[in-house]
Amino acid sequence: MAENPYAAPKAHVADVAERLPDGDFLPEGRGVAAGQGWRWIAAAWAFTGEQRWTFVGVFLLIVLLQIVMQFVPIIGPIAASVVFPALMGGFLLGCDAVRRGEPLEVGHLFAGFQRHGGKLLTIGAISLAFGILMLIVMFLIVGTSFAPLFLGGEQPSPEQVMGMLLPMLLAVCVVLALSLPLTMAMLFAPALVVFAESDVVPALKTSFFACLKNILPFLIWSIAIFVLSILAAIPLFLGWLLLGPVMMVSLYLAYRDIFHEV
């Protein structure tokens, strides 16, 4: 029996993954509404939805690589710090592939080394150098107060222990004051390198001022991540399998929101 020539086609047509718009690039970034801090997280959960376990697997691979490098004597912790921005750059490239409707692959994680490796490793080296500087500052503040007590070979008295609290508090405040600008400069630097072909110093500068324009959104983002991280720790930190990828994707979406006009 002949088929009806007017019938709807029976061939299976695969669903096409949604492609999100590119948007015009904003070289200096823009300030966004405070509520975007939470929306980045909510949107990240939806963003990872269709490939959630792939994102979990890639996140676990990043964590595993960082842990393995820590076990290499002397150079391991140094390498972990230097390499992390390159791994993050690859993860961001994977997020961008998903935005274009492509699948996330493990190979994306190492894509940052292929074209932008030098710049991303330089960002990691700068981060390491500032980390060492902060340790030196902390030692100069705390060590000069603690050394006479412990070098004397006697058990410090309660009064002496109480006297240590002020240098410790001062050291924490100084480290926080130094680490906050560093974090702001580092936050979007890998994204600006891999997506905007920026050089290292301009990327650090642009990232810092973009974060400065968005203090309120990032304050809300930080509070939300802090609360979610506590919930994710129950039980046995298993919730971090989901929160970790969402947190990293939310930073990609924050970059898109701040540096692209959609």
C-alpha positions as CSV (number, residue, x, y, z in Angstrom):
1,M,0.0,0.0,0.0
2,A,1.4,3.4,-1.0
3,E,2.2,5.8,1.7
4,N,0.3,9.1,2.0
5,P,2.5,11.7,0.3
6,Y,1.0,14.4,2.5
7,A,1.8,12.7,5.8
8,A,4.2,14.2,8.3
9,P,7.8,12.8,7.9
10,K,8.5,9.9,10.1
11,A,12.3,10.2,10.2
12,H,13.7,11.0,13.7
13,V,15.0,14.5,13.9
14,A,17.5,15.0,16.8
15,D,16.8,17.9,19.2
16,V,19.2,20.7,18.6
17,A,20.8,22.1,21.8
18,E,19.9,25.6,22.5
19,R,22.6,28.1,21.6
20,L,22.7,31.2,23.8
21,P,23.6,34.5,22.1
22,D,27.2,35.8,21.9
23,G,26.4,39.5,22.8
24,D,28.7,42.4,22.1
25,F,31.9,42.4,24.1
26,L,32.3,45.3,26.7
27,P,36.1,45.8,27.1
28,E,35.9,47.5,30.5
29,G,32.9,45.5,31.8
30,R,29.8,47.0,33.3
31,G,28.1,47.3,36.7
32,V,25.0,45.0,37.1
33,A,22.2,44.9,39.6
34,A,23.0,43.5,43.1
35,G,20.4,40.7,42.6
36,Q,22.5,39.2,39.8
37,G,24.8,37.7,42.4
38,W,22.1,35.2,43.2
39,R,20.9,34.9,39.6
40,W,24.4,33.7,38.5
41,I,24.1,30.8,40.9
42,A,20.5,29.9,40.0
43,A,21.4,30.2,36.3
44,A,24.5,28.0,36.8
45,W,22.3,25.2,38.2
46,A,20.1,25.4,35.0
47,F,23.2,25.7,32.8
48,T,24.6,22.4,34.0
49,G,21.3,20.6,34.0
50,E,21.5,18.6,30.8
51,Q,25.2,17.7,31.4
52,R,25.2,17.8,35.2
53,W,27.2,14.6,35.7
54,T,29.7,15.6,33.0
55,F,30.3,18.8,34.9
56,V,30.7,16.9,38.1
57,G,33.2,14.6,36.5
58,V,35.3,17.5,35.1
59,F,35.1,19.2,38.5
60,L,36.4,16.1,40.3
61,L,39.2,15.8,37.8
62,I,40.3,19.3,38.6
63,V,40.2,18.5,42.3
64,L,42.1,15.2,41.8
65,L,44.8,16.9,39.7
66,Q,45.3,19.5,42.4
67,I,45.5,16.9,45.2
68,V,47.9,14.7,43.2
69,M,50.3,17.6,42.6
70,Q,50.3,18.4,46.3
71,F,52.0,15.1,47.0
72,V,55.0,15.9,44.7
73,P,57.8,17.1,47.1
74,I,58.6,20.8,47.0
75,I,57.5,21.6,43.4
76,G,54.1,20.0,43.7
77,P,52.3,22.7,45.7
78,I,54.0,25.3,43.5
79,A,52.9,23.6,40.3
80,A,49.3,23.3,41.6
81,S,49.1,27.1,42.1
82,V,50.7,27.9,38.8
83,V,48.7,25.5,36.8
84,F,45.3,26.2,38.3
85,P,44.5,29.3,36.1
86,A,45.2,27.2,33.0
87,L,42.8,24.5,34.2
88,M,40.3,27.2,35.0
89,G,40.7,28.7,31.5
90,G,40.1,25.3,30.0
91,F,37.0,24.9,32.1
92,L,35.7,28.3,30.9
93,L,36.3,27.2,27.3
94,G,34.2,24.2,28.1
95,C,31.4,26.3,29.5
96,D,31.5,28.5,26.4
97,A,31.1,25.4,24.2
98,V,28.0,24.4,26.2
99,R,26.6,27.9,25.7
100,R,27.0,27.4,21.9
101,G,25.1,24.1,22.1
102,E,28.1,21.8,22.1
103,P,28.8,19.0,24.7
104,L,31.3,19.5,27.5
105,E,34.3,17.2,27.1
106,V,37.3,16.4,29.4
107,G,39.5,17.7,26.6
108,H,38.2,21.2,27.2
109,L,39.9,21.2,30.6
110,F,43.4,21.2,28.9
111,A,42.4,23.5,26.0
112,G,43.7,26.5,27.9
113,F,47.3,25.1,27.7
114,Q,47.2,24.9,23.9
115,R,46.8,28.5,22.9
116,H,47.0,30.6,26.0
117,G,49.2,28.4,28.2
118,G,52.0,31.0,28.6
119,K,49.6,33.8,29.8
120,L,47.6,31.5,32.1
121,L,50.7,30.1,33.7
122,T,52.0,33.6,34.2
123,I,48.8,34.5,36.0
124,G,49.3,31.4,38.2
125,A,52.9,32.5,38.9
126,I,51.8,36.0,39.9
127,S,49.2,34.5,42.2
128,L,51.8,32.2,43.8
129,A,54.2,35.2,44.2
130,F,51.6,37.2,46.1
131,G,50.7,34.2,48.2
132,I,54.3,33.8,49.3
133,L,54.4,37.6,50.0
134,M,51.4,37.3,52.2
135,L,53.0,34.4,54.1
136,I,56.2,36.5,54.6
137,V,54.1,39.4,55.9
138,M,52.2,37.1,58.3
139,F,55.5,35.6,59.6
140,L,56.9,39.1,60.1
141,I,53.9,40.1,62.1
142,V,53.3,37.0,64.1
143,G,56.8,35.4,64.1
144,T,58.4,38.4,65.8
145,S,55.9,38.1,68.7
146,F,55.9,34.3,69.0
147,A,59.6,33.6,68.5
148,P,60.8,34.9,71.9
149,L,58.2,32.8,73.7
150,F,58.9,29.5,72.0
151,L,62.7,29.9,71.7
152,G,62.9,30.4,75.4
153,G,61.9,26.7,76.0
154,E,59.3,27.6,78.6
155,Q,55.6,27.0,78.4
156,P,53.9,30.4,77.7
157,S,51.7,31.7,80.5
158,P,48.0,32.5,79.9
159,E,48.8,36.2,79.9
160,Q,51.4,35.7,77.2
161,V,49.0,33.6,75.2
162,M,46.4,36.4,75.4
163,G,49.1,38.8,74.3
164,M,49.5,36.7,71.1
165,L,46.0,37.3,70.0
166,L,46.5,40.9,68.9
167,P,49.4,40.1,66.5
168,M,47.4,37.1,65.2
169,L,44.4,39.4,64.6
170,L,46.5,42.0,63.0
171,A,48.1,39.4,60.7
172,V,44.7,38.1,59.6
173,C,43.5,41.6,58.9
174,V,46.6,42.4,56.8
175,V,46.3,39.1,54.8
176,L,42.6,39.8,54.1
177,A,43.4,43.3,53.0
178,L,46.1,42.0,50.6
179,S,44.1,39.0,49.4
180,L,40.9,40.8,48.5
181,P,42.5,43.0,45.7
182,L,44.4,40.0,44.5
183,T,41.2,37.9,44.3
184,M,39.5,40.7,42.4
185,A,42.4,40.9,39.9
186,M,42.5,37.2,39.4
187,L,38.8,36.5,39.2
188,F,38.2,37.3,35.5
189,A,41.8,37.3,34.3
190,P,41.7,33.8,32.8
191,A,38.4,34.5,31.1
192,L,39.7,37.7,29.6
193,V,42.8,35.9,28.3
194,V,41.0,33.0,26.7
195,F,38.0,34.9,25.3
196,A,39.3,38.4,24.7
197,E,42.9,37.6,23.9
198,S,44.0,40.0,26.6
199,D,47.6,40.2,27.8
200,V,48.2,39.4,31.5
201,V,48.6,42.8,33.0
202,P,45.6,44.4,31.2
203,A,43.5,41.3,32.1
204,L,44.4,41.7,35.8
205,K,43.7,45.4,35.8
206,T,40.4,45.0,33.9
207,S,39.3,42.2,36.2
208,F,40.0,44.3,39.3
209,F,38.0,47.3,38.2
210,A,35.1,45.1,36.9
211,C,34.9,43.5,40.3
212,L,35.1,47.0,41.9
213,K,32.0,48.0,39.8
214,N,30.1,45.0,41.1
215,I,30.9,44.9,44.8
216,L,27.2,44.4,45.8
217,P,26.5,41.5,43.4
218,F,29.7,39.7,44.5
219,L,28.8,40.3,48.2
220,I,25.4,38.6,47.6
221,W,27.2,35.9,45.6
222,S,29.7,35.3,48.4
223,I,27.0,35.1,51.1
224,A,24.9,32.7,49.1
225,I,27.9,30.5,48.3
226,F,28.9,30.5,52.0
227,V,25.4,29.4,53.1
228,L,25.3,26.8,50.3
229,S,28.8,25.5,51.2
230,I,27.6,24.8,54.8
231,L,24.6,22.9,53.5
232,A,26.8,21.1,50.9
233,A,29.0,19.8,53.7
234,I,26.2,17.7,55.2
235,P,26.8,14.8,55.0
236,L,30.5,14.3,54.4
237,F,30.8,17.2,51.9
238,L,28.9,15.1,49.3
239,G,26.9,18.2,48.3
240,W,30.1,19.7,47.0
241,L,29.8,17.3,44.0
242,L,27.0,19.5,42.8
243,L,27.9,22.9,44.4
244,G,31.5,22.8,43.1
245,P,30.6,22.8,39.4
246,V,27.7,25.3,40.0
247,M,30.1,27.7,41.7
248,M,32.6,27.5,38.9
249,V,29.9,27.9,36.2
250,S,28.4,30.8,38.1
251,L,31.7,32.7,37.7
252,Y,31.6,32.1,33.9
253,L,28.1,33.4,33.8
254,A,29.2,36.4,35.9
255,Y,31.9,37.1,33.3
256,R,29.3,36.9,30.5
257,D,26.9,39.2,32.4
258,I,29.5,41.8,33.1
259,F,31.5,41.7,29.9
260,H,28.9,41.0,27.3
261,E,25.8,42.9,26.3
262,V,23.1,40.4,25.5
